[in-house]
Amino acid sequence: MSPELAAEEAAALAALGVGSVLLFGIPDAKDAEGRWAWAENGPVPRAIRAIKRRMPQLVVWADVCLCEYTDHGHCGVLVNGEVDNDATLPLLTRSAVAYAKAGADVVAPSDMMDGRVAAIRTGLDTAGFPNTSIVSYAVKYASAFYGPFRDAAGSTPKSGDRRGYQMDAGNVREALREAEADVEEGADALIVKPGGPYLDVLRAVRETVRVPVAAYQVSGEYAALHAAAEKGWLDLERAMWETTLGLRRAGADLVITYFARVLAERMSEGRLTEEARA
């Protein structure tokens, strides 16, 4: 969507009772550092301003990462073909400050660089935005379920993969260490991503930290349900409710999902399924 269309969609969502939106940007051009991530006229700052002009009360989150903006598709700066954690932190901070200046209520770093929450908190405070919240993707796995989003954003790495900085699917203990570290660095809330394949991790994180925890039902989860429904293998609406309730039952205080508009429409119409009522 263009920033203007994003503002129209946000207004429609707010009217349905959706409390917040999460923005990702697709720039016109990409480079090695991902400069459009922090450009004042980049897609996300423009969308934030457009939404806030139209719906100032709507809480706007801005994803903070470089993968959509870099020509190599990685979430950080490459040095000798490898992601350089420390060289990436100033660029993430610069992006977060740019979004706060545009009016974002929340910045959500999804890059999985070590120390990014502390760096962003310091950068926001120094720039005069102490009340801008940080919702950290503290627990983000190197998952097979990101494919549709990467196709849409053109952010698939051109070489290698992201397993060097995203988490291994079999590792729960690291998830708890990452969650606790981000809270210590100043995160106001945390995200577990993906949601459905990691319900056990979601529950463990919820029981470990004392800040809100969100579960992200990612593009591959959403697409898989649609594909199965198109084959006649499941009832899409029932699956939508069941998977959303599963995330909440596992401990999610918030659910980030591509089903948000449909869920809000159904709730506003009072058209809850028997499973949802239960």
Secondary structure, DSSP 8 states (H G I E B T S, - for coil): --HHHHHHHHHHHHHHT--EEEE----S--BSS-GGGT-TTSHHHHHHHHHHHH-TTSEEEEEE-STTTBSS--SS-EETTEE-HHHHHHHHHHHHHHHHHHT-SEEEE-S--TTHHHHHHHHHHHTT-TT-EEEEEEEEB--GGGHHHHHHHT-S-SSS-STTTSB-TT-SHHHHHHHHHHHHHT-SEEEEESSGGGHHHHHHHHHH-SS-EEEEE-HHHHHHHHHHHHTTSS-HHHHHHHHHHHHHHTT-SEEEETTHHHHHHHHHHT---HHHH-
